Amino acid sequence: MFLGRIEMKFNEIQELEDGYQVTTYKKMGIAVERGSGASVWTSEGDRYLDLYGGHAVCATGHSHPHVVKAIQEQAAKVLFYSNLVYSETRGRVAEKLVSIAPPSLTKAFFCNSGTEANENAMRAARMATGREKIISFSGGFHGRTADSISATFLGKYREIGKPNVPFHVEAEFGNIDSVKSAADDATAAIILEPIQSMAGVREAAPEFFVQLRDLCDELGIVLVFDEVQTGIGRTGHWFFAGSDLAAGIEPDIVTLAKSLGSGVPVGACIFNERVSSHIKENDLGTTFGGGMLAMAAVLATIEAIEQDGMIENARLIEEVLREQTLDLPNVVAIHGKGCLLGIEFTTPAANIHGMLLERKIITGTSSDPNVLRLLPPLCTSQAQIGELVTCLVQTSAGAAS
Ligand SMILES: Cc1ncc(COP(=O)(O)O)c(C=O)c1O
């Protein structure tokens, strides 16, 4: 039985995984055995500082005790029943999620991943408008299923997703004139990552979101914020939508996944009345959506973020990181908000990522070769940011000499 301590050495684990899976992921040369907060421990017993948060998923930190307890208790009661029955847990989670969302977003739909949330958002927008065209942005990433990958104008993704779904049109992020020339009365939706994470943590001015909202209102277009990365506290707000980062504007749909279940796979759309009023029985659905185990994880995730003051901490992390890294010799700029940050270097980020990994700090790269991405748990401490800064000072000094 494979339940207790991992007993294999790293190269045995590597051989086992690579031997029986397609090698579609570029992996770091470690095997993670357990985690706590912003730390993970490997098969060799080494502790790593995880400033990549398990790929933007572990917002509450690894195996937060409140989340673990909720999952254990739910698992002992009932692991799963589908939406063919009612569930108190599911009802309470939907209520809670809507209560932290911008006021106009009033109805939730649960699914299993980010790409699926975006597929459903685009479908709902088409249902609500009776139109087909979707506008999305160069640099945005929305997932790997048919509609989501067709809305992804970033690197090779659309190419690997061929044949693409028709009626997807590209606009330039942050440039309202470009959006205006693509938008018309055949446009169902405009979908965007409000901070383009994978593209290198690219931001737009708050004014851009106001212009998008105005344009959508004028032409009857559904505005979708893909908050798969920015949602659930990561930017120092529960949602980018409705916050001062978006100049207070609210989209018609927000999509979520990643942090939502602290690592239990779950995605969601939250709709406003304008869109939800068009969604009828059997229009959207998925077997596993809203299953009790995932719902228990979502509720506990939101509670843990609230109880531990993690949203405030996310803002503090950004402040501390900016303060301590901006003056380093090879740092050009810090991009992003809260715990979604990109450090732009004068040198390739892949080298810095590698050097940090050798010093047992996990970070991420992006499609901008000079931007190192940090997606740390929202509970990361200032001292842990200090560990990163100490290493960067060493690597910066090395780069500057
Ligand atoms: C902004 C954004 N949207 C959608 C997705 C797709 O999510 P998933 O991998 O859960 O399908 C991702 C994944 O990285 C993402 O970053």
The ligand as a Gaussian input file, in Angstrom:
#p B3LYP/6-31G(d) Opt

LIG

0 1
 C       -5.293000      32.572000     -15.847000
 C       -5.521000      31.119000     -16.055000
 N       -6.688000      30.696000     -16.580000
 C       -6.948000      29.394000     -16.784000
 C       -6.021000      28.431000     -16.467000
 C       -6.334000      26.982000     -16.698000
 O       -6.549000      26.382000     -15.467000
 P       -6.469000      24.775000     -15.330000
 O       -5.047000      24.393000     -15.529000
 O       -6.990000      24.515000     -13.945000
 O       -7.369000      24.217000     -16.382000
 C       -4.787000      28.803000     -15.934000
 C       -3.763000      27.799000     -15.612000
 O       -2.602000      28.049000     -15.443000
 C       -4.531000      30.188000     -15.714000
 O       -3.366000      30.599000     -15.217000

